[in-house]
C-alpha cells in the first residue's frame, strides 16, 4: 500500500507540473474575387476552424494544430482545378484529407502542425510537421527554402509545415548552431546547416542548404543603425537550380522604423540576377518555387497606423521595377472584443495587360476572426 501511495503521489506531482493550453479559432472570409481574365467577380465564402493544443512537461513540449476548411462557391473551386494550380505540401505524406464535395462547395480537414521536442539552456531539438524559421525579411524571405511565404497571398504567414528534425545548440550566450533534415514529397531529403552569431551591433547568420533540385549558400544580417531606432536587414543566397540549370543570386535589403505616433514603416528591395519565364512547368513542389520571379527587381512597402486601441490600418504595396506594374493591399482591422477581430481589405493589381500584376484583377474581402 505504501508503494502504491508513493506512485500515486509521483503521478499527481507530474500531472500538476504539466502545462496544457487549448485554443479554438474560427476565421471566416467573404471574398469578392475575379474568376477569369474578363474581370467577372463572384462571392466566395471560405471558413477555417482551427484547434491548437500545446502541452509542456518540464523541458518537453508537444504542439498539435488541425484545421477544418470549407469553401463555398463551386465555380471558384472548379476554376482552380481547371487551371491546375492547386498547391500541395512538400512532405512525404499528404497533410490534407480527401475533399468532400457537395452542391455548392467542398470541405476537408488538414494537419497543419504536429511536432514534439525538448529544450533547455543549451539544446533544443524538435521533430515533426513544423515551421522552420529562416530569413529576416518582413515582406520576402528568399533564403527560406523550407516554408516560403507568398507576400501576394491572402494570408502570407499561413504556410505548409516541413516534416523535419531540427537541432539547435547554443555555442555561447551570443551564438548558436542549427542543423535541419527534412523529408520531401518525393522521399528525398533537404538539409540545412546554420551558424548564427549575435554581435554588439549586428546579428549575422550563414546558411548552407542542399537538396536534390537546388543548393544554396546564404546569409542573414540584422542590426540597428547608430541608435537611431532604424532597423536594417539583409538576406540573400547564391542558388544552383539543378532543374532549370541556372545559377543566380537573390537577396534583399530592408529597413523598418516605428514612430512615436504609432506609425510604422517597412521598406524592402528584392533583387534577382536571373529571371524566369511564365511558361515554366511546375508539377511537383520545388525548393526554389518562390524564387522563380519574373523581374530582376521589386520594391515593397508596408505602412501601418494604430488609430486607437481598437482600430488599425495598414497598406502593403509591391512594385515590379522592370515593367512598372504593382500590387496594392490596404486593410482596416477593428477589434470587436478581446477575442474577436474584423478585417476589411482589398487586393488590387495594376499594370498593362501583359505585365506581371496586370492580369490578376481586384479582390475584396471581409474577414471575421474569433478565438476562444
C-alpha positions in Angstrom: 0.0 0.0 0.0 2.9 2.4 0.8 4.4 1.8 -2.6 1.0 2.4 -4.2 0.7 5.7 -2.3 4.1 6.8 -3.4 3.4 6.0 -7.0 0.1 7.9 -6.8 1.9 10.9 -5.3 4.5 10.9 -8.0 1.9 10.7 -10.8 -0.1 13.5 -9.2 3.0 15.7 -8.9 3.9 15.1 -12.6 0.3 15.9 -13.6 0.3 19.2 -11.8 3.7 20.1 -13.4 2.2 19.8 -16.8 1.0 22.8 -18.8 -1.9 22.4 -21.1 -3.1 25.1 -23.5 -6.1 24.6 -25.8 -7.2 27.2 -28.3 -10.1 27.2 -30.8 -10.0 29.7 -33.6 -12.5 30.3 -36.4 -11.5 32.5 -39.3 -14.2 33.3 -41.9 -13.6 35.1 -45.2 -16.2 36.5 -47.5 -14.5 37.4 -50.8 -15.5 39.1 -54.0 -13.0 37.6 -56.4 -12.3 37.7 -60.2 -12.7 34.2 -61.8 -11.4 34.9 -65.3 -9.4 37.4 -67.4 -12.6 39.3 -68.3 -12.9 40.5 -64.7 -16.1 38.7 -63.8 -16.4 38.7 -60.0 -18.3 36.2 -57.7 -18.8 35.9 -54.0 -16.9 33.2 -52.3 -17.0 32.1 -48.6 -14.0 30.4 -47.0 -14.1 29.2 -43.4 -11.2 27.7 -41.4 -11.9 26.2 -38.0 -8.6 25.5 -36.1 -7.8 23.6 -33.0 -4.4 24.2 -31.3 -3.1 22.1 -28.4 0.2 23.0 -26.6 1.5 20.6 -23.9 4.6 21.2 -21.8 6.1 18.8 -19.2 9.2 20.2 -17.7 11.6 20.6 -20.7 9.5 18.5 -23.1 6.8 20.0 -25.3 4.2 19.0 -27.9 2.2 21.1 -30.3 -0.7 19.9 -32.5 -2.7 22.1 -34.8 -5.5 20.8 -37.0 -7.9 22.6 -39.4 -11.3 22.0 -41.0 -11.6 24.1 -44.1 -14.7 24.8 -46.1 -15.0 26.7 -49.4 -18.4 27.8 -50.7 -18.6 28.5 -54.5 -18.3 25.7 -56.9 -17.3 28.0 -59.8 -14.4 29.3 -57.8 -13.3 25.7 -56.9 -13.6 24.5 -60.5 -11.6 27.5 -61.8 -8.6 26.4 -59.6 -8.9 22.8 -60.7 -9.1 23.8 -64.4 -6.0 26.0 -64.0 -4.3 23.1 -62.2 -2.8 25.4 -59.7 -3.7 23.5 -56.5 -0.7 23.6 -54.1 0.4 20.7 -52.0 2.8 20.4 -49.1 6.4 19.3 -49.8 6.1 16.4 -47.3 6.3 12.6 -47.7 2.6 12.3 -46.8 -0.5 14.3 -47.6 -1.3 16.8 -44.9 -4.9 17.1 -46.2 -7.8 14.6 -46.3 -9.7 13.9 -49.5 -12.3 16.7 -50.2 -16.0 16.1 -49.6 -17.8 17.8 -52.4 -21.4 19.0 -52.1 -23.6 21.0 -54.3 -22.1 24.5 -53.9 -18.7 23.7 -52.3 -16.2 21.4 -50.7 -14.9 20.6 -47.2 -11.7 18.9 -46.0 -9.5 18.7 -42.9 -5.8 19.4 -42.6 -3.0 18.6 -40.3 -1.3 22.0 -40.0 1.3 21.3 -37.3 2.3 18.3 -35.3 5.7 18.3 -33.6 7.4 17.4 -30.2 10.7 18.2 -28.7 13.0 19.1 -25.8 14.6 22.4 -24.8 17.0 23.5 -22.1 19.6 26.3 -21.8 22.0 24.7 -24.3 19.9 22.4 -26.5 16.7 22.5 -28.5 15.5 19.6 -30.6 12.1 19.2 -32.3 10.7 16.6 -34.7 7.6 16.5 -36.8 5.5 18.7 -39.0 6.7 22.2 -38.1 7.7 25.6 -39.4 11.4 26.1 -39.9 12.3 29.7 -39.1 14.5 31.3 -41.8 15.3 34.8 -43.0 15.0 38.3 -41.6 12.8 39.9 -44.3 9.4 41.2 -43.5 7.9 41.0 -47.0 10.2 38.5 -48.7 12.4 35.6 -47.4 14.4 34.5 -50.4 16.6 32.2 -48.3 13.7 30.3 -46.9 13.6 27.0 -48.8 11.6 25.2 -46.2 8.5 27.3 -45.5 8.5 30.1 -48.1 5.7 32.6 -47.8 3.9 34.3 -50.6 3.5 38.1 -50.0 0.7 38.2 -52.5 -1.4 35.6 -50.7 -4.5 36.4 -48.7 -2.6 35.2 -45.6 1.1 35.2 -46.3 2.0 33.6 -43.0 -0.2 30.6 -43.5 2.4 28.2 -44.9 2.7 24.4 -45.0 4.9 22.8 -42.4 8.1 20.9 -43.1 8.4 17.3 -41.9 11.8 17.8 -40.2 14.2 17.2 -37.4 15.7 20.5 -36.1 18.5 20.7 -33.6 20.0 23.9 -32.2 23.0 24.1 -29.9 23.9 27.3 -28.1 27.7 27.7 -28.5 27.6 30.7 -26.1 25.2 33.4 -24.9 25.7 35.2 -28.2 26.0 32.4 -30.8 24.2 29.2 -31.9 24.4 26.4 -34.4 21.4 24.7 -36.1 21.2 21.5 -38.2 18.0 20.6 -40.0 17.0 17.5 -42.0 13.6 17.5 -43.7 11.9 14.7 -45.8 10.2 15.9 -49.0 7.3 14.7 -51.1 9.5 12.6 -53.3 11.0 11.0 -50.2 14.3 12.7 -50.8 15.8 14.9 -48.0 16.9 18.5 -47.8 19.5 19.7 -45.3 20.4 22.9 -43.6 23.4 24.0 -41.6 23.4 27.4 -39.9 25.8 29.3 -37.7 24.4 32.5 -36.1 26.4 35.0 -34.1 25.0 37.9 -32.1 27.4 40.8 -32.3 27.1 44.1 -30.4 25.7 46.0 -33.4 24.8 43.2 -35.9 23.3 39.7 -35.9 25.0 37.6 -38.5 24.0 34.1 -39.9 25.5 31.9 -42.5 23.3 29.2 -44.1 24.0 26.2 -46.3 21.1 24.3 -47.9 21.3 21.3 -50.1 18.6 19.1 -51.7 18.2 17.1 -54.9 17.0 20.1 -57.0 18.8 23.1 -55.6 21.7 24.1 -53.4 22.1 27.4 -51.7 24.8 29.3 -49.7 23.2 32.2 -47.9 23.5 34.9 -45.3 21.3 37.0 -42.9 22.2 40.4 -41.4 20.2 42.5 -39.0 21.0 45.4 -36.7 20.2 48.9 -35.6 21.6 52.0 -37.4 23.6 54.0 -34.9 21.0 54.0 -32.1 18.5 55.8 -34.4 15.8 53.2 -33.9 16.0 52.3 -37.6 16.4 48.5 -38.1 18.4 47.5 -41.1 18.2 44.0 -42.6 19.6 42.0 -45.4 19.4 38.4 -46.5 20.4 36.6 -49.7 21.7 33.5 -51.3 23.6 32.1 -54.2 21.5 29.4 -55.8 22.3 26.4 -58.0 19.0 25.4 -59.6 19.5 21.9 -60.9 16.1 21.6 -62.5 16.3 24.7 -64.7 20.1 24.6 -64.9 20.6 28.1 -63.7 22.8 29.7 -61.1 21.7 33.0 -59.7 21.8 35.4 -56.7 18.7 36.6 -55.0 18.7 38.9 -52.0 17.0 41.8 -50.3 17.8 44.9 -48.3 15.3 46.4 -46.0 14.6 48.8 -43.2 11.9 49.5 -40.7 11.1 52.2 -38.2 8.4 52.9 -35.6 7.4 56.5 -35.0 6.1 57.8 -31.6 2.6 58.4 -33.0 2.3 54.6 -33.6 3.1 54.9 -37.4 5.3 52.0 -38.6 7.2 51.8 -41.8 8.8 48.8 -43.5 10.6 49.0 -46.8 12.4 46.3 -48.8 14.2 45.9 -52.2 14.4 42.4 -53.7 17.0 41.8 -56.4 17.4 38.7 -58.6 20.3 38.2 -61.0 18.2 36.0 -63.3 14.5 35.9 -64.2 12.2 33.0 -65.2 9.5 32.9 -67.8 5.8 32.4 -67.1 5.7 29.2 -69.1 7.8 27.2 -66.6 6.1 23.9 -65.9 5.9 23.1 -62.2 4.4 19.7 -61.5 6.0 18.9 -58.1 7.0 21.1 -55.1 10.3 22.8 -55.9 12.9 24.0 -53.5 13.0 27.4 -55.4 9.3 27.7 -56.2 9.1 31.2 -54.7 12.4 32.3 -56.1 11.4 31.9 -59.8 10.4 35.5 -60.3 9.7 37.4 -63.5 11.5 40.7 -62.8 15.0 41.5 -61.7 13.9 44.0 -59.1 11.0 44.6 -56.8 10.2 47.3 -54.3 8.0 46.6 -51.3 6.5 48.8 -48.6 4.3 48.1 -45.6 2.9 51.1 -43.6 0.8 50.6 -40.5 -1.0 53.0 -38.2 -2.9 52.5 -35.0 -5.8 55.0 -35.0 -6.8 54.0 -31.5 -6.8 50.9 -29.2 -9.4 49.2 -31.4 -8.7 50.3 -35.0 -5.6 49.6 -37.0 -4.9 50.3 -40.7 -2.1 49.0 -43.0 -1.1 49.4 -46.6 1.1 46.9 -48.4 2.4 47.7 -51.9 4.8 45.7 -54.2 6.1 47.2 -57.4 7.8 45.4 -60.3 10.7 47.7 -61.3 11.0 46.1 -64.7 7.5 46.7 -66.1 6.0 49.2 -63.6 3.0 47.0 -62.6 2.2 46.9 -58.9 0.2 45.2 -56.2 -1.7 47.3 -53.6 -3.4 45.9 -50.5 -5.0 48.3 -47.9 -6.7 46.8 -44.8 -8.6 48.1 -41.8 -8.8 45.9 -38.6 -11.2 46.5 -35.9 -11.3 44.7 -32.5 -14.9 43.9 -31.8 -14.0 42.2 -28.5 -10.9 40.8 -26.8 -11.3 37.6 -28.8 -13.0 38.9 -32.0 -11.4 40.9 -34.8 -13.0 42.1 -38.1 -10.8 42.9 -41.0 -11.8 44.7 -44.2 -9.4 44.7 -47.1 -8.7 44.7 -50.8 -6.0 43.1 -53.1 -5.6 45.4 -56.1 -3.4 44.7 -59.1 -2.5 47.4 -61.7 -0.5 47.3 -64.9 -0.6 46.7 -68.6 -2.3 43.5 -70.0 1.0 41.6 -70.4 2.6 42.9 -67.2 3.3 40.9 -64.2 0.5 42.1 -62.0 -1.8 43.4 -64.7 -3.7 40.1 -65.2 -4.7 39.4 -61.6 -7.6 41.8 -61.2 -9.0 43.0 -57.9 -10.2 41.1 -54.9 -12.2 42.5 -51.9 -12.8 40.7 -48.7 -14.2 40.8 -45.2 -12.6 38.6 -42.5 -14.0 37.9 -39.1 -11.7 36.0 -36.7 -12.9 34.5 -33.4 -10.6 32.9 -30.8 -11.8 31.1 -27.7 
